[in-house]
Amino acid sequence: MSMTMEDDIKRWTAKRKAALAVEIIQGKTTVAEAARAFDLTPSEIEAWVDDARRGMENALRAKPMDIREQYEKQLKDLQEAYGEAMLGLRARKKLPSLLGEDDK
């Protein structure tokens, strides 16, 4: 996919996203240039590039995970991070009472 080849893209298919991600990974263009050229947000393009890298890494594994396994692992990691964050919040709320600094 050349930057000049399809300037008026209405729908970003997986094939088009992958082609743009490959151009960015190969250094043919930058996220900022692509965002300006296609009127997309840099974060949206960066997410596509991240997904492409994860997909390539998974494809090159000795035993690649299927899509469901990938999502389940990502969900588990997010749930663990959420649990840790909640424990931290609870500890911060409880700290003043443990130190005898209750605001009454």
DSSP file (Angstrom, degrees, kcal/mol; ACC not computed):
  #  RESIDUE AA STRUCTURE BP1 BP2  ACC     N-H-->O    O-->H-N    N-H-->O    O-->H-N    TCO  KAPPA ALPHA  PHI   PSI    X-CA   Y-CA   Z-CA
    1    1 A M              0   0    0      0, 0.0     2,-0.3     0, 0.0    22,-0.1   0.000 360.0 360.0 360.0 119.3    0.0    0.0    0.0
    2    2 A S     >  -     0   0    0      1,-0.1     4,-1.1    21,-0.0     3,-0.5  -0.719 360.0-126.3 -94.9 146.7    1.6    3.2   -1.1
    3    3 A M  T  4 S+     0   0    0     -2,-0.3    -1,-0.1     1,-0.2     3,-0.0   0.831 113.7  40.8 -60.6 -31.6    0.7    6.4    0.7
    4    4 A T  T >4 S+     0   0    0      1,-0.1     3,-0.5     2,-0.1    -1,-0.2   0.638 101.3  74.3 -90.3 -14.8   -0.2    8.0   -2.7
    5    5 A M  T 34 S+     0   0    0     -3,-0.5     2,-0.3     1,-0.3    -2,-0.2   0.903 111.1  17.9 -66.7 -42.9   -2.0    4.9   -4.0
    6    6 A E  T 3<  +     0   0    0     -4,-1.1     3,-0.4     1,-0.1    -1,-0.3  -0.625  66.5 154.0-133.4  74.0   -5.1    5.2   -1.9
    7    7 A D  S <  S+     0   0    0     -3,-0.5     2,-0.7    -2,-0.3    -1,-0.1   0.774  72.2  55.8 -73.2 -25.3   -5.5    8.7   -0.5
    8    8 A D  S    S+     0   0    0     -3,-0.1     2,-0.5     2,-0.0    -1,-0.2  -0.579  70.4 166.4-110.9  69.6   -9.3    8.5   -0.2
    9    9 A I        -     0   0    0     -2,-0.7     3,-0.1    -3,-0.4    -3,-0.0  -0.729  14.2-179.9 -88.3 124.9   -9.8    5.4    1.9
   10   10 A K  S    S+     0   0    0     -2,-0.5     2,-0.4     1,-0.3    -1,-0.2   0.825  71.1  30.0 -90.4 -36.9  -13.4    5.0    3.2
   11   11 A R  S    S-     0   0    0      2,-0.0     2,-1.1     0, 0.0    -1,-0.3  -0.989  70.1-142.0-132.4 129.8  -13.0    1.8    5.1
   12   12 A W        -     0   0    0     -2,-0.4     2,-0.1    -3,-0.1    -3,-0.0  -0.768  25.5-168.6 -94.1  98.7   -9.9    0.5    6.8
   13   13 A T     >  -     0   0    0     -2,-1.1     4,-2.6     1,-0.1     5,-0.2  -0.310  37.8-104.3 -77.3 167.4   -9.9   -3.3    6.3
   14   14 A A  H  > S+     0   0    0      1,-0.2     4,-2.6     2,-0.2     5,-0.2   0.875 123.0  54.8 -59.6 -37.2   -7.6   -5.6    8.1
   15   15 A K  H  > S+     0   0    0      2,-0.2     4,-2.2     1,-0.2    -1,-0.2   0.911 110.0  45.0 -64.2 -43.0   -5.5   -5.9    5.0
   16   16 A R  H  > S+     0   0    0      2,-0.2     4,-2.4     1,-0.2    -2,-0.2   0.908 113.1  50.5 -67.9 -42.1   -5.1   -2.1    4.7
   17   17 A K  H  X S+     0   0    0     -4,-2.6     4,-2.6     1,-0.2    -2,-0.2   0.924 111.5  48.7 -60.6 -43.8   -4.3   -1.8    8.4
   18   18 A A  H  X S+     0   0    0     -4,-2.6     4,-2.5     1,-0.2    -2,-0.2   0.903 109.9  51.4 -63.5 -41.8   -1.7   -4.5    8.1
   19   19 A A  H  X S+     0   0    0     -4,-2.2     4,-2.0     1,-0.2    -1,-0.2   0.908 112.1  46.1 -62.9 -41.9   -0.1   -2.9    5.0
   20   20 A L  H  X S+     0   0    0     -4,-2.4     4,-2.0     2,-0.2    -2,-0.2   0.908 111.6  51.8 -67.4 -41.0    0.2    0.5    6.8
   21   21 A A  H  X S+     0   0    0     -4,-2.6     4,-2.7     1,-0.2    -2,-0.2   0.901 108.9  50.8 -61.7 -40.7    1.6   -1.1    9.9
   22   22 A V  H  X S+     0   0    0     -4,-2.5     4,-2.7     2,-0.2     6,-0.2   0.911 107.9  52.5 -63.8 -42.3    4.2   -2.9    7.8
   23   23 A E  H  <>S+     0   0    0     -4,-2.0     5,-2.3     2,-0.2     6,-1.0   0.897 112.3  46.0 -60.0 -39.6    5.2    0.4    6.1
   24   24 A I  H ><5S+     0   0    0     -4,-2.0     3,-1.0     3,-0.2    -2,-0.2   0.929 113.0  48.5 -68.9 -45.3    5.7    2.0    9.6
   25   25 A I  H 3<5S+     0   0    0     -4,-2.7    -2,-0.2     1,-0.3    -1,-0.2   0.882 111.5  50.6 -61.9 -38.7    7.6   -1.0   10.9
   26   26 A Q  T 3<5S-     0   0    0     -4,-2.7    -1,-0.3    -5,-0.2    -2,-0.2   0.565 115.2-118.0 -76.6  -8.3    9.9   -1.0    7.8
   27   27 A G  T < 5S+     0   0    0     -3,-1.0    -3,-0.2    -4,-0.4    -2,-0.1   0.635  78.3 126.3  82.2  13.3   10.5    2.8    8.3
   28   28 A K  S   <S+     0   0    0     -5,-2.3     2,-0.3    -6,-0.2    -4,-0.2   0.763  83.1   1.2 -74.3 -24.9    8.9    3.8    5.0
   29   29 A T  S    S-     0   0    0     -6,-1.0     2,-0.3    -9,-0.1    -2,-0.2  -0.935  74.7-120.8-150.1 171.2    6.6    6.2    6.8
   30   30 A T     >  -     0   0    0     -2,-0.3     4,-2.4     1,-0.1     5,-0.2  -0.741  27.5-112.2-113.9 166.1    6.0    7.4   10.4
   31   31 A V  H  > S+     0   0    0     -2,-0.3     4,-2.7     1,-0.2     5,-0.2   0.919 118.9  51.1 -60.4 -43.8    2.9    7.3   12.5
   32   32 A A  H  > S+     0   0    0      2,-0.2     4,-2.1     1,-0.2    -1,-0.2   0.913 110.5  47.8 -62.8 -43.5    2.7   11.1   12.4
   33   33 A E  H  > S+     0   0    0      1,-0.2     4,-2.7     2,-0.2    -1,-0.2   0.926 113.9  47.0 -62.7 -44.5    2.9   11.1    8.6
   34   34 A A  H  X S+     0   0    0     -4,-2.4     4,-2.4     2,-0.2     6,-0.2   0.894 109.8  53.6 -65.2 -40.1    0.3    8.4    8.2
   35   35 A A  H  X>S+     0   0    0     -4,-2.7     5,-1.7    -5,-0.2     4,-0.8   0.921 113.7  42.4 -61.4 -43.7   -2.0   10.1   10.7
   36   36 A R  H  <5S+     0   0    0     -4,-2.1     3,-0.5     3,-0.2    -2,-0.2   0.926 115.1  49.7 -67.6 -44.2   -1.9   13.4    8.7
   37   37 A A  H  <5S+     0   0    0     -4,-2.7    -2,-0.2     1,-0.2    -1,-0.2   0.852 123.5  29.3 -65.4 -35.8   -2.2   11.7    5.3
   38   38 A F  H  <5S-     0   0    0     -4,-2.4    -1,-0.2    -5,-0.2    -2,-0.2   0.300 104.7-117.8-111.3   8.9   -5.2    9.5    6.2
   39   39 A D  T  <5 +     0   0    0     -4,-0.8     2,-0.3    -3,-0.5    -3,-0.2   0.925  68.3 135.9  54.3  50.2   -6.8   11.8    8.8
   40   40 A L      < -     0   0    0     -5,-1.7    -1,-0.2    -6,-0.2    -2,-0.1  -0.794  59.9-101.8-119.0 163.7   -6.5    9.2   11.6
   41   41 A T     >  -     0   0    0     -2,-0.3     4,-1.9     1,-0.1     3,-0.3  -0.657  24.2-128.6 -85.0 144.8   -5.3    9.7   15.1
   42   42 A P  H  > S+     0   0    0      0, 0.0     4,-2.9     0, 0.0     5,-0.2   0.879 109.7  56.1 -57.7 -37.3   -1.8    8.6   16.0
   43   43 A S  H  > S+     0   0    0      1,-0.2     4,-1.9     2,-0.2     5,-0.1   0.867 105.0  52.3 -65.0 -34.4   -3.0    6.5   18.9
   44   44 A E  H  > S+     0   0    0     -3,-0.3     4,-1.6     2,-0.2    -1,-0.2   0.931 112.9  43.7 -65.2 -45.2   -5.3    4.6   16.5
   45   45 A I  H  X S+     0   0    0     -4,-1.9     4,-2.4     1,-0.2    -2,-0.2   0.907 111.3  54.1 -67.2 -41.9   -2.4    3.8   14.1
   46   46 A E  H  X S+     0   0    0     -4,-2.9     4,-2.6     1,-0.2    -1,-0.2   0.876 106.2  53.3 -60.5 -36.7   -0.1    3.0   17.0
   47   47 A A  H  X S+     0   0    0     -4,-1.9     4,-2.7     2,-0.2    -1,-0.2   0.904 108.3  50.1 -64.1 -40.7   -2.6    0.4   18.2
   48   48 A W  H  X S+     0   0    0     -4,-1.6     4,-2.4     2,-0.2    -2,-0.2   0.915 111.4  48.2 -63.0 -42.5   -2.7   -1.2   14.8
   49   49 A V  H  X S+     0   0    0     -4,-2.4     4,-2.5     2,-0.2    -2,-0.2   0.913 111.9  49.5 -65.1 -42.5    1.1   -1.4   14.8
   50   50 A D  H  X S+     0   0    0     -4,-2.6     4,-2.5     2,-0.2    -2,-0.2   0.923 111.6  48.7 -61.5 -44.4    1.1   -2.9   18.3
   51   51 A D  H  X S+     0   0    0     -4,-2.7     4,-2.5     1,-0.2    -2,-0.2   0.901 110.8  51.4 -61.6 -40.5   -1.5   -5.5   17.2
   52   52 A A  H  X S+     0   0    0     -4,-2.4     4,-2.5     2,-0.2    -2,-0.2   0.912 110.1  48.6 -63.4 -43.1    0.6   -6.3   14.1
   53   53 A R  H  X S+     0   0    0     -4,-2.5     4,-2.6     2,-0.2    -2,-0.2   0.923 112.3  48.2 -64.1 -43.5    3.7   -6.8   16.2
   54   54 A R  H  X S+     0   0    0     -4,-2.5     4,-2.6     1,-0.2    -2,-0.2   0.907 112.0  50.5 -62.6 -40.4    1.8   -9.1   18.6
   55   55 A G  H  X S+     0   0    0     -4,-2.5     4,-2.4     2,-0.2    -2,-0.2   0.901 111.2  47.5 -64.3 -41.3    0.4  -11.0   15.7
   56   56 A M  H  X S+     0   0    0     -4,-2.5     4,-1.5     2,-0.2    -2,-0.2   0.923 112.1  50.0 -65.5 -43.4    3.8  -11.5   14.1
   57   57 A E  H  < S+     0   0    0     -4,-2.6     4,-0.4     1,-0.2     3,-0.3   0.928 112.7  46.9 -60.5 -45.3    5.3  -12.6   17.4
   58   58 A N  H >< S+     0   0    0     -4,-2.6     3,-1.3     1,-0.2    -1,-0.2   0.899 108.9  54.6 -64.0 -40.9    2.5  -15.1   18.0
   59   59 A A  H 3< S+     0   0    0     -4,-2.4    -1,-0.2     1,-0.3    -2,-0.2   0.800 107.6  51.2 -64.1 -27.8    2.8  -16.4   14.4
   60   60 A L  T 3< S+     0   0    0     -4,-1.5    -1,-0.3    -3,-0.3    -2,-0.2   0.444  86.2 110.3 -91.3   0.0    6.5  -17.1   15.0
   61   61 A R  S <  S-     0   0    0     -3,-1.3    -3,-0.0    -4,-0.4    -4,-0.0  -0.346  77.9-122.2 -69.8 155.1    6.0  -19.1   18.2
   62   62 A A  S    S+     0   0    0      1,-0.3    -1,-0.1    -2,-0.0    -4,-0.0   0.896 112.0  22.7 -63.2 -39.6    6.6  -22.8   18.2
   63   63 A K  S    S-     0   0    0     -5,-0.0    -1,-0.3    -3,-0.0    -3,-0.1  -0.794  91.3-151.8-127.2  88.4    3.0  -23.3   19.4
   64   64 A P        -     0   0    0      0, 0.0     2,-0.2     0, 0.0    -5,-0.1  -0.275  14.0-124.0 -63.0 143.5    1.0  -20.2   18.4
   65   65 A M        -     0   0    0      1,-0.1     2,-0.1    -7,-0.1    -4,-0.1  -0.593  23.9-121.7 -81.0 147.0   -1.9  -19.2   20.6
   66   66 A D     >  -     0   0    0     -2,-0.2     4,-2.1     1,-0.1     5,-0.2  -0.386  34.2 -96.5 -80.4 171.7   -5.3  -18.9   18.9
   67   67 A I  H  > S+     0   0    0      1,-0.2     4,-2.5     2,-0.2     5,-0.2   0.881 124.2  53.7 -57.3 -42.4   -7.1  -15.6   19.1
   68   68 A R  H  > S+     0   0    0      1,-0.2     4,-2.7     2,-0.2    -1,-0.2   0.923 108.5  49.2 -60.9 -44.7   -9.3  -16.8   22.0
   69   69 A E  H  > S+     0   0    0      1,-0.2     4,-2.4     2,-0.2    -1,-0.2   0.897 110.0  52.1 -61.4 -40.2   -6.2  -17.7   24.0
   70   70 A Q  H  X S+     0   0    0     -4,-2.1     4,-2.4     1,-0.2    -2,-0.2   0.936 112.4  44.5 -61.6 -46.8   -4.6  -14.3   23.3
   71   71 A Y  H  X S+     0   0    0     -4,-2.5     4,-2.8     1,-0.2    -2,-0.2   0.889 112.2  52.3 -66.4 -39.0   -7.7  -12.5   24.5
   72   72 A E  H  X S+     0   0    0     -4,-2.7     4,-2.4    -5,-0.2    -1,-0.2   0.902 111.0  47.6 -64.4 -39.7   -8.0  -14.6   27.6
   73   73 A K  H  X S+     0   0    0     -4,-2.4     4,-2.5     2,-0.2    -2,-0.2   0.923 113.0  48.2 -65.6 -43.7   -4.4  -14.0   28.5
   74   74 A Q  H  X S+     0   0    0     -4,-2.4     4,-2.2     1,-0.2    -2,-0.2   0.908 112.2  49.6 -63.1 -41.3   -4.8  -10.3   27.9
   75   75 A L  H  X S+     0   0    0     -4,-2.8     4,-2.5     2,-0.2    -2,-0.2   0.908 110.3  50.4 -63.1 -43.2   -8.0  -10.3   30.0
   76   76 A K  H  X S+     0   0    0     -4,-2.4     4,-2.3     2,-0.2    -2,-0.2   0.920 110.7  49.3 -61.3 -44.8   -6.3  -12.2   32.8
   77   77 A D  H  X S+     0   0    0     -4,-2.5     4,-2.1     1,-0.2    -1,-0.2   0.905 112.4  47.8 -61.8 -41.8   -3.4   -9.7   32.8
   78   78 A L  H  X S+     0   0    0     -4,-2.2     4,-2.4     2,-0.2    -2,-0.2   0.891 110.4  51.6 -67.1 -39.4   -5.8   -6.8   33.0
   79   79 A Q  H  X S+     0   0    0     -4,-2.5     4,-2.4     2,-0.2    -2,-0.2   0.892 110.0  49.6 -64.7 -38.9   -7.8   -8.4   35.8
   80   80 A E  H  X S+     0   0    0     -4,-2.3     4,-2.3     2,-0.2    -2,-0.2   0.920 111.3  48.7 -64.4 -43.3   -4.6   -8.9   37.8
   81   81 A A  H  X S+     0   0    0     -4,-2.1     4,-2.2     2,-0.2    -2,-0.2   0.897 111.5  50.2 -63.7 -40.1   -3.6   -5.2   37.2
   82   82 A Y  H  X S+     0   0    0     -4,-2.4     4,-2.5     2,-0.2    -2,-0.2   0.922 109.8  50.5 -63.0 -44.7   -7.1   -4.1   38.3
   83   83 A G  H  X S+     0   0    0     -4,-2.4     4,-2.2     1,-0.2    -2,-0.2   0.907 110.6  48.9 -60.7 -42.8   -7.0   -6.2   41.5
   84   84 A E  H  X S+     0   0    0     -4,-2.3     4,-2.1     1,-0.2    -1,-0.2   0.900 111.0  50.5 -63.4 -41.1   -3.6   -4.7   42.4
   85   85 A A  H  X S+     0   0    0     -4,-2.2     4,-2.2     1,-0.2    -2,-0.2   0.906 109.8  50.2 -64.3 -41.4   -4.8   -1.2   41.8
   86   86 A M  H  X S+     0   0    0     -4,-2.5     4,-2.5     2,-0.2    -1,-0.2   0.896 109.1  51.6 -64.6 -40.1   -7.9   -1.8   44.0
   87   87 A L  H  X S+     0   0    0     -4,-2.2     4,-2.4     1,-0.2    -1,-0.2   0.908 109.7  50.7 -62.2 -41.0   -5.7   -3.2   46.8
   88   88 A G  H  X S+     0   0    0     -4,-2.1     4,-2.2     2,-0.2    -2,-0.2   0.909 110.5  48.6 -63.0 -42.7   -3.5   -0.1   46.6
   89   89 A L  H  X S+     0   0    0     -4,-2.2     4,-2.0     2,-0.2    -2,-0.2   0.922 111.9  48.7 -63.5 -44.3   -6.6    2.2   46.8
   90   90 A R  H  X S+     0   0    0     -4,-2.5     4,-2.0     1,-0.2    -2,-0.2   0.900 110.6  51.2 -63.2 -40.0   -8.0    0.3   49.8
   91   91 A A  H  X S+     0   0    0     -4,-2.4     4,-1.8     1,-0.2    -1,-0.2   0.909 109.5  50.0 -64.4 -41.3   -4.6    0.5   51.6
   92   92 A R  H  < S+     0   0    0     -4,-2.2    -1,-0.2     1,-0.2    -2,-0.2   0.861 111.2  49.1 -65.8 -34.8   -4.4    4.2   51.0
   93   93 A K  H  < S+     0   0    0     -4,-2.0     4,-0.4     1,-0.2    -1,-0.2   0.856 115.3  44.0 -70.1 -34.4   -7.9    4.7   52.4
   94   94 A K  H  X S+     0   0    0     -4,-2.0     4,-1.8     1,-0.2     3,-0.4   0.720  93.8  81.8 -83.7 -22.4   -7.1    2.6   55.5
   95   95 A L  H  X S+     0   0    0     -4,-1.8     4,-1.9     1,-0.2     6,-0.2   0.882  87.0  53.2 -55.1 -47.2   -3.7    4.1   56.2
   96   96 A P  H  4>S+     0   0    0      0, 0.0     5,-3.4     0, 0.0     4,-0.3   0.898 110.0  48.3 -58.7 -39.3   -4.9    7.3   58.0
   97   97 A S  H >45S+     0   0    0     -4,-0.4     3,-0.7    -3,-0.4    -2,-0.2   0.862 110.6  51.3 -69.4 -33.2   -6.9    5.2   60.4
   98   98 A L  H 3<5S+     0   0    0     -4,-1.8    -1,-0.2     1,-0.2    -3,-0.1   0.817 111.3  47.8 -69.9 -30.3   -4.0    2.8   61.1
   99   99 A L  T 3<5S-     0   0    0     -4,-1.9    -1,-0.2    -5,-0.2    -2,-0.2   0.437 118.0-113.1 -88.9   0.2   -1.8    5.8   61.8
  100  100 A G  T < 5S+     0   0    0     -3,-0.7    -3,-0.2    -4,-0.3    -2,-0.1   0.791  80.7 125.5  74.5  28.0   -4.4    7.3   64.1
  101  101 A E      < +     0   0    0     -5,-3.4    -4,-0.2    -6,-0.2    -3,-0.1  -0.213  31.4 163.0-111.6  41.1   -5.1   10.3   61.8
  102  102 A D        -     0   0    0     -6,-0.2     2,-1.0    -5,-0.2    -5,-0.0  -0.365  35.7-138.1 -62.8 136.1   -8.9    9.9   61.5
  103  103 A D              0   0    0      1,-0.2    -1,-0.1    -2,-0.1    -2,-0.1  -0.800 360.0 360.0 -96.3  94.2  -10.6   13.0   60.1
  104  104 A K              0   0    0     -2,-1.0    -1,-0.2     0, 0.0    -2,-0.0   0.388 360.0 360.0-116.9 360.0  -13.7   13.2   62.3
